[in-house]
Amino acid sequence: MKLSDVVAFMGHQVHVCRYREAGTLLGWMGSDLRGKRVLDVAGGDGYWAGQARKRGAEAVSIDLMRKKMVYGRTLANAPALIECDALRLPFADGSFDAVLSVCAIEHFDDGGKSLDEMARVLKPGGEIFMSADVLSRADAWPKLRDAHRSKYHVQHTYTHGSLRELMDDRGLDLVRYSYQFRTAAAERLYLSLSTYGGKVGFNAAAPLTPIVAMTDRRAPNERGSIVLIRARKRG
């Protein structure tokens, strides 16, 4: 294994939330993606699109961060990496069987426009697998909330209900949703790590992942820090 792959593994999978988040979305997508075209919107270095490629997909990742994409080309399972704007995708209508987007929509000025584009390039019957910041209890910790939003350029937050409405207007039906960091303690942990720990803190907190997952299973699936969505384009 190349050093770049080790570094990418540590950055994406040794992480208190990202592996469970993206891993769940890929699990919903399926283990055998042969014959499928998959687009990862705002995929950074393309690591998660690369995981779809490992499962047999023809995978494409788009982003505007050229430095990350140059690095992504060194990875063993690098997808096709295209530098472009998520609000103006350079693909024909109905080009993809599935669209993946991991905690990206909250960073866009116009989340609805990004969903317009995701829906447009998706084939009828194709599916979107995405996650978004919710921060459902963030008002209880205004300093942490404001620091998180500033540090990560969070423009908007969403719930499964607000995303359902946006998707319904674009011919997409919500199939499944799940919240992560559902309890108040877990949400505060998430915000504290994002504010004070950053990437290093999230990675250092990785041993807590099973505990957070266990508390999520026991808590109602009604709110949390992150929401995961699976939606299908009407045929």
N, C-alpha and C positions, 0 to 999 in steps of 0.2 A: 504494500500500500504506500502510495506517495505521501510525502509530508503534507501537501496541500489537502489531500483527502482526510488525513488525520485531523488537521486543523478545522476543516469543515465539519467533520463528525463531532468534534468537541464543541464547536460553536452552535450547531443546530440540534444535536441529539442529547448532549450532556447539558441539559437546560431544564429548569423547574417547570416550564410550561410548553415550550415550543415542540418538543418531541411528541408529547401527548396530544397537543393541539393538531399539528400537521399530520401526525401518525393516525389520529382518528379520522381526519378527512380522507387520507389515502386509503384507510381501511374501508370507509364507506364507498370509495371509488372502486375497490376490488383488487384482488391479488393478481389477476391475469388481465392485462391491458393490451394484449396483442391485437393489432388491427385498429387500435384507437388513436385518435389525435387528441392530445391534451395540451392546453395552454395554461401556463402559470402567469397570472397578472401581477405585476410588481414583485417578481420572484427573486430580486437581488442577484446573487451569484448563481441562481438556478439549481440550488441543491435539491429542493423538493421536487422540482420537475425532473431532475436526474433520478430520483427514486421512482417516479412514474416510468421513466425510460427503462430502469432496471426490471420493471414488471412487463415490459414489452411494448410500451406506448411509443409512438412518434411524438416526442415531447418538445415543446417550445416554451421558453421563458422570456418575458419582456420586462424591461425596467429602464429607468433613465440614469442609473448610477453606473457609468462606464467602468469605473475602477473595480467595482464588484463583479461586473460581467467579464472583464479581462481575467480576473482571478478565477471565475467560474469555468472558463475554458480549459483550465488546467486540471479539472476534476475528472476522475475516471469515467463517470457516467454523465458527462456534460450533455445537456440538451442543446438544441439550437438556441442561441442567445441573440436577441434582437433588441437594439436600443430604440425605444419609442415610447410615446405617451399613452398611458392607459385610457385616456379619454378620447384618443384618436387611433384606434388599433388599425394597423395596415394589412388587414386580412379581409377576404371576401365574406359575404354573408354565409352562414352555415358551414364554416370551415372546420369546426372542432366538435368532437364527441363529448368532451368534458372541459370545464374551466375550473382551475384551482386558483384560490387567492387567499393567502394567509395573512390575516390582520393587516389589510392594506386599505380598505375602503374608508376607514376613519381618517386617513391622512389626505384624502382627496377633498378639494374645495367643493366639488359637486359629485357626491356619491351616486346620485341618480344617473348622471351622465356616464359614470363608469359602468353602472349596471346596464344602461342602454347598449353600450359597446359589448359587454360580455354576452348579453342576450342576442345581439345581432350576429356575432360570429359563431354562436352555438347552433348546432343542427336541431331541428325539431325532435323532441324526445331526448335530447342531450341534457346533461346535468351540470349544475354549478355546485362546487364544494368550496365554501368560503367561511372565514371567521372574521369577527369584528370586535373592537373594544365596546364594552357595555358600561363598566364601572358603576354598577347599579347603586352602590352605597357611597360613592365617592364624595358626596356632599357632606358626609359625616366627618371627613378629613380634608377640609378645603385646601390646606397647604400641600398635602400629598397630591390631591387632584390637580391643582394648578401646576405643580412641578412636573407631574407626569405629562400633562397636556403640552406644556411648553417644551419639555425635553424631547418628546417624540412627535411634536407637530400634529397633535390630534385635533382635527378640525370639527369632527362630529362624533357622537357615540350612537349606538344602535341597540335595539332589542330584537328578539325574533319577531315581535309584533310589528315594529316599524319596518323591518326588512321584508316581512310578508307583504305589507302594503306596497312598498316600492316594487317588489318583484311581481306582484299581481298586475300592476299597471303595465308591466313589460312582458306579459305572457308567460310568466314563470310561476309554478306552483310549489309552495313549500312542502317538502316531503318529510323532513326530519330536522330537529334542532336539539342542541344540548349546550348547557352552560358549564363553564369551568370556573373554579374558585368561587363556589356557590355560597359559602358561609361568610359571616362578617370577618372572622379571624383570617380566613384564606384571602379575602379581598384586601384586607389591610396588608397582609404579607406581600401580595402582588404589587400594590402601590408603593410599599416601602422599598421593595427590591428595585422597582423601576426608577424610583426617585434617587435612592442612595447607593444602590449596588450596581446598576447598569448591567452590562453584559457579564462582567466578572461575578457580580452578585447573583444573577440568575443562574449561572453555571455552578457557583459554589453551593447554591441552595438545591441543586438537583437531587440530593438524597432525600429531600422532603417530598418529592414527586409522589411516591406511593401513599404517603399520609394524606396529601391533598386529594389524590384520586379517591381514597377511601372515604374521606369526609364528603366529597362531592356525591358519591353513590348514596350516602345516607341522607343528604339534604334534598329538599324539593327542587325540581328542575325548573325554577321560575326566574332566577336572577343570578348574577355573578359578575366576574370581571370580563370574561370573554364569552361570546356566543358562537357556536358552530352551526352552520346552515347547510342543508342539502336541498336543492330545488331543481325542478325539471321543467324544461321548455315544452309548452303545449304543442302537440303535433298537428 
